[in-house]
Amino acid sequence: MKLIDEQYTKTPFYGWPRMTAHLNRLGHGVNHKRVRRLLRQMGLQAIYAKPKTTKPSHEHRIYPYLLKGISICRPDQVWCADITYVPMRRGFMYLVAIMDWFSRYVVAWELSNTLDGQFCLQCLHQAMRSGRPEIFNTDQGVQFTANAFISALQETGVLVSMDGRGRAHDNIFIERLWRTVKYEDIYLKEYATGHELRRGLNRYFRFYNRERPHQSLGYRTPAEFAAEAGSGLPLLGVPVS
């Protein structure tokens, strides 16, 4: 699973056929059925334009993508959220993060050992304690289309936006965040336990928000960029373990 995650982080457009071929080239004799099962377990799906072949639960409404053609020019205009698989020395966990699109500031994050939606809702409540966006963008995952998650946004007047199914660039900034945190922290540290992972990510996201300069932000940190724009974002925006 670690090999799959590392390759998916490099090439998120790999579906099960290419991933199976990649693993076989590395000398791992796996068949496509096992690779498909592991990809589902990890919550991974190739991101490329393809026909809509599945329908959401009748209880879950899909919302349109609201960001096409608009200029993101201020903090708290758009927040986005996503989930990623996190390998550990033994086992794995799932990480959800909420990011301010304008400043790349990580407003909140949370960990879980399952893909149920509760940890995403907890992350949202934590983020909303520091402010609220005008638009909140996610993919069409069941965690984000769940009634409890949508209601928490709409009750505060936030507009809900969702990526087109399989669209690679609709939530591109948080996809870049996953590559960054994995290559700069998770893959290097190989955390052994969930407790170690939480402490390590707490340190990393403080560094990411306050010390790591971004070329796209004129080599300013997300916190500096947000502050210059008059944001009300908190100084840290990450849970303390």
C-alpha positions as CSV (number, residue, x, y, z in Angstrom):
1,M,0.0,0.0,0.0
2,K,2.9,2.3,0.7
3,L,4.2,1.8,-2.9
4,I,0.8,2.5,-4.3
5,D,0.5,5.7,-2.2
6,E,3.9,6.9,-3.3
7,Q,3.2,6.3,-7.0
8,Y,-0.3,7.8,-6.7
9,T,1.2,10.9,-5.1
10,K,3.5,11.3,-8.2
11,T,0.9,10.3,-10.8
12,P,-2.7,10.7,-9.5
13,F,-4.0,10.0,-13.0
14,Y,-3.0,6.3,-12.6
15,G,-6.0,4.0,-12.3
16,W,-5.8,0.3,-11.4
17,P,-4.5,-0.9,-14.9
18,R,-1.5,1.4,-14.8
19,M,-0.9,0.9,-11.1
20,T,-1.0,-2.9,-11.6
21,A,1.6,-2.6,-14.4
22,H,3.8,-0.3,-12.3
23,L,3.8,-2.7,-9.4
24,N,4.6,-5.7,-11.6
25,R,7.5,-3.8,-13.2
26,L,8.9,-3.3,-9.7
27,G,8.8,-7.1,-9.2
28,H,5.6,-7.4,-7.2
29,G,3.4,-10.1,-8.7
30,V,0.0,-8.6,-8.0
31,N,-3.2,-8.9,-10.1
32,H,-5.6,-6.1,-11.0
33,K,-8.3,-7.4,-8.6
34,R,-6.0,-6.9,-5.6
35,V,-4.9,-3.5,-6.8
36,R,-8.5,-2.3,-7.3
37,R,-9.4,-3.5,-3.8
38,L,-6.4,-1.7,-2.2
39,L,-7.2,1.5,-4.1
40,R,-10.7,1.4,-2.8
41,Q,-9.5,0.7,0.8
42,M,-7.1,3.7,0.5
43,G,-9.8,5.9,-0.8
44,L,-7.9,6.6,-4.0
45,Q,-9.4,7.2,-7.5
46,A,-7.6,8.2,-10.7
47,I,-8.3,11.9,-11.4
48,Y,-9.0,12.3,-15.1
49,A,-12.0,13.2,-17.1
50,K,-14.2,10.2,-17.6
51,P,-17.9,9.3,-17.9
52,K,-20.1,9.4,-14.8
53,T,-20.5,5.7,-14.1
54,T,-21.8,5.8,-10.5
55,K,-24.6,7.6,-8.8
56,P,-24.5,9.1,-5.3
57,S,-26.7,7.9,-2.5
58,H,-30.3,9.2,-2.8
59,E,-29.7,10.9,0.6
60,H,-26.7,12.8,-0.7
61,R,-27.1,15.8,-3.0
62,I,-24.3,16.8,-5.4
63,Y,-23.7,20.6,-5.8
64,P,-22.3,22.4,-8.8
65,Y,-18.7,23.6,-9.1
66,L,-18.8,27.4,-8.4
67,L,-15.2,28.3,-8.9
68,K,-14.9,28.2,-12.7
69,G,-13.9,31.6,-14.1
70,I,-13.9,33.5,-10.7
71,S,-11.0,35.4,-9.4
72,I,-9.8,34.2,-5.9
73,C,-8.5,37.5,-4.6
74,R,-8.9,37.5,-0.8
75,P,-8.6,35.3,2.2
76,D,-11.8,33.5,3.4
77,Q,-13.3,33.8,-0.1
78,V,-12.8,30.1,-0.8
79,W,-11.9,27.2,1.5
80,C,-11.3,23.7,0.2
81,A,-11.1,20.3,1.8
82,D,-9.8,16.9,0.9
83,I,-8.8,13.5,2.4
84,T,-5.6,11.6,1.8
85,Y,-4.3,8.2,2.8
86,V,-1.3,8.3,5.2
87,P,1.0,5.3,5.4
88,M,2.7,4.5,8.7
89,R,5.4,2.0,9.7
90,R,2.6,-0.3,10.8
91,G,-0.8,0.4,9.3
92,F,-2.2,3.6,8.0
93,M,-4.6,6.5,8.8
94,Y,-6.6,9.1,6.8
95,L,-5.9,12.8,7.0
96,V,-8.4,15.5,6.2
97,A,-7.4,19.2,5.8
98,I,-9.2,22.4,5.2
99,M,-7.2,25.1,3.3
100,D,-7.8,28.7,2.4
101,W,-7.5,28.8,-1.3
102,F,-6.1,32.3,-1.6
103,S,-3.2,32.0,1.0
104,R,-2.7,28.2,1.0
105,Y,-3.1,28.5,4.8
106,V,-4.1,25.2,6.4
107,V,-7.0,26.3,8.6
108,A,-7.7,22.9,10.2
109,W,-6.9,19.2,9.9
110,E,-7.8,15.9,11.6
111,L,-6.9,12.2,11.5
112,S,-8.9,9.0,11.5
113,N,-8.4,5.3,11.2
114,T,-11.6,4.9,9.1
115,L,-13.2,6.8,6.2
116,D,-16.4,7.6,8.1
117,G,-17.5,11.2,7.9
118,Q,-17.2,12.1,11.6
119,F,-13.6,13.2,11.5
120,C,-14.3,15.5,8.5
121,L,-17.2,17.1,10.4
122,Q,-14.9,17.5,13.5
123,C,-12.4,19.2,11.2
124,L,-15.0,21.5,9.8
125,H,-16.3,22.6,13.3
126,Q,-12.7,23.3,14.3
127,A,-12.1,25.4,11.2
128,M,-15.4,27.4,11.6
129,R,-14.4,28.4,15.1
130,S,-11.7,30.7,13.4
131,G,-14.0,32.1,10.7
132,R,-16.0,31.1,7.7
133,P,-15.5,31.2,3.9
134,E,-17.9,32.5,1.3
135,I,-17.6,29.3,-0.7
136,F,-16.5,25.8,0.5
137,N,-15.2,23.5,-2.2
138,T,-14.7,19.7,-2.0
139,D,-14.9,16.6,-4.2
140,Q,-18.0,14.4,-4.3
141,G,-16.9,12.0,-1.6
142,V,-19.6,10.7,0.7
143,Q,-17.9,12.4,3.7
144,F,-18.5,15.8,2.1
145,T,-21.9,15.1,0.5
146,A,-23.3,13.8,3.8
147,N,-26.3,15.8,5.2
148,A,-24.5,16.6,8.5
149,F,-21.5,18.2,6.7
150,I,-23.6,20.1,4.2
151,S,-26.0,21.4,6.9
152,A,-23.1,22.6,9.0
153,L,-22.0,24.8,6.0
154,Q,-25.4,26.0,4.9
155,E,-26.6,26.9,8.4
156,T,-23.8,29.6,8.4
157,G,-24.6,30.9,4.9
158,V,-21.6,29.2,3.2
159,L,-22.1,28.3,-0.5
160,V,-21.3,24.7,-1.3
161,S,-19.2,23.9,-4.4
162,M,-18.1,20.4,-5.5
163,D,-15.6,19.3,-8.1
164,G,-16.7,17.6,-11.2
165,R,-16.3,13.8,-10.9
166,G,-12.8,12.8,-11.9
167,R,-11.7,16.4,-12.7
168,A,-8.0,16.7,-12.0
169,H,-7.7,20.5,-11.5
170,D,-10.8,21.5,-9.7
171,N,-9.1,21.3,-6.2
172,I,-5.5,21.5,-7.4
173,F,-4.1,23.5,-4.5
174,I,-4.9,20.9,-1.8
175,E,-3.6,18.1,-4.1
176,R,-0.3,20.0,-4.1
177,L,-0.5,20.2,-0.3
178,W,-0.7,16.4,-0.1
179,R,2.5,16.0,-2.2
180,T,4.3,18.6,-0.1
181,V,3.4,17.1,3.3
182,K,4.1,13.6,2.2
183,Y,7.5,14.2,0.6
184,E,8.6,16.8,3.3
185,D,7.4,14.9,6.3
186,I,5.4,11.7,6.2
187,Y,7.6,9.6,3.9
188,L,10.8,10.9,5.6
189,K,9.6,10.2,9.2
190,E,7.8,6.9,8.7
191,Y,5.7,7.4,11.9
192,A,5.1,4.2,13.9
193,T,1.9,5.1,15.7
194,G,-1.1,7.4,15.3
195,H,0.1,9.4,18.3
196,E,3.5,10.0,16.7
197,L,1.8,10.9,13.5
198,R,-0.5,13.5,15.2
199,R,2.5,15.1,17.0
200,G,4.5,15.1,13.8
201,L,1.8,16.7,11.7
202,N,1.1,19.2,14.4
203,R,4.8,20.3,14.1
204,Y,4.7,20.2,10.3
205,F,1.6,22.2,9.8
206,R,2.9,24.9,12.1
207,F,6.0,25.0,10.0
208,Y,4.0,25.0,6.8
209,N,1.8,27.9,7.8
210,R,4.3,30.1,9.5
211,E,7.8,29.3,8.3
212,R,7.8,27.6,4.9
213,P,7.9,30.2,2.1
214,H,5.9,29.5,-1.1
215,Q,7.2,30.5,-4.5
216,S,3.7,31.2,-5.7
217,L,3.1,33.6,-2.8
218,G,6.2,35.6,-3.6
219,Y,8.3,33.6,-1.1
220,R,6.1,34.5,1.8
221,T,4.5,32.1,4.2
222,P,0.8,31.4,4.1
223,A,0.4,33.2,7.5
224,E,2.3,36.3,6.2
225,F,0.3,36.3,2.9
226,A,-3.0,36.1,4.7
227,A,-2.0,38.8,7.3
228,E,-1.0,41.2,4.5
229,A,-4.4,40.7,3.0
230,G,-6.1,41.5,6.3
231,S,-7.3,38.0,7.0
232,G,-8.8,37.0,10.3
233,L,-7.2,33.5,10.1
234,P,-5.6,32.3,13.3
235,L,-1.9,32.2,13.7
236,L,-1.7,28.5,13.8
237,G,-4.9,26.9,12.6
238,V,-3.9,23.4,13.6
239,P,-5.0,21.2,16.5
240,V,-2.7,20.9,19.5
241,S,-2.0,17.3,20.6
